Amino acid sequence: MNMKNVIKMLAVAGLMTAGVAQASVPADFSAAPGVLVVNWQASAAIDGKANPMLEVRDESGDVLASVHANLTGTQMVKIPSRTQGNLTVSLGNENSNYRIPFGLGDGRQR
């Protein structure tokens, strides 16, 4: 098999495993210890419902925070200060994933 055929096979295999596209939350995320910063995009206020709930879950599916979404500007969402790893942020039926690096905190016991 030449390289061209291998690349085609890998591309087809990748398409076969791709799931249905899921709508993402119309916001950009960043984090600091104890806070998830949500920067809402302009389309969030246009498309949004009145006072929806924003949920933040950890890798195991536990709810870390559940707050009313502002849908405009910047919103600070309190999460446990030692939160690390992959988070799922949900707004209605839209989901986004955000990864908090493991080196964000200093790791010392308090």
N, C-alpha and C positions, 0 to 999 in steps of 0.2 A: 504494500500500500504506500502510495506516495503521500507527502505532507498535505497536499491540497485536499485529498479525500479524507484524511484524518480530521482536518479542520472542519470540513462540511459535516462529518459525523458528529463531532463535538457540538457544533452549532445546532443541529437538529435535536440532539439529546438535551441540550439546554432549553430549547423551546418546548420540548415535551414535558419537562419538569416544572416549567414556569406556571404558577397558578393564575387565577383570575386577578387582575389588577385591583388593588384595594385603594379607595380614596384616602388621601392623607390629610391630616389636620392642617388647615391653612395658617401655619405659624412656623417660626424658626425657634429652635431651642438652644439653650446653653445652661450650664449648671455651676453652682458654687456650693460649698458644703452647707447642706440644709435647705437649699433653695433651687428650684427649677425655674429658670427665667423663660417666659413665653413671649416672644415678639410676634404679635398678631399681624398678619398680612392684610392689606386693604380689602381683599376679596372675602375675608372672614365676616366682616360686618355686613356686606352686601348679601352674601349667601346665608348668613346665620339666622337661627331662630331666636326668639326672645329668651334670654337667660338660660342657655343650655348648660349642662354639667360637664366639666372637664375632669376625667379620671386618670390617675397615674398609677400604673401597676408595675411590680417588679417581675423578674423572670419566672417566679413560681406562681404568678397570678394574683398575689396578695395586693389589695388596694393600699397604696401609700398615701394618696391624697384624693379627695373628691371635693371640688369647689365649683362655684358658678363661674363660667367663662365670661370675661369682659368683652372679647372679640375686637377690641381696639387698643392700640398702644402696646405697652409692655405690662405684663402681669407676672407677679412673683407668687409662686406656689410653694408653700412649705412642705418639705419632705424630710424624712429622718436624716440627720447629719452624716451618718456613715453609709448612706446609700451608694452602691457601686454596681456596675454591670449594666445589663440591658433593661431599659424601661419601655413600657408601652403606654403611650398617651392617647386617650380616646375622647372624642367629642361626638356624641351621638353615634352614628354608624361609621365614622371615620376614625382610622387608627394611624399612628405614626410611631416609629421606634426611635429611641435615642439611647446612646451608649455613654454612660458615665465612666471615665477611665478609673482604673483601680488605684492610680497614684494620686488622686485628687486630694485625699486627706493625708495627714502625716502618719496615721496608723498607730499612734500611741494610745494606750488606755487612759481614760480620764477618771 
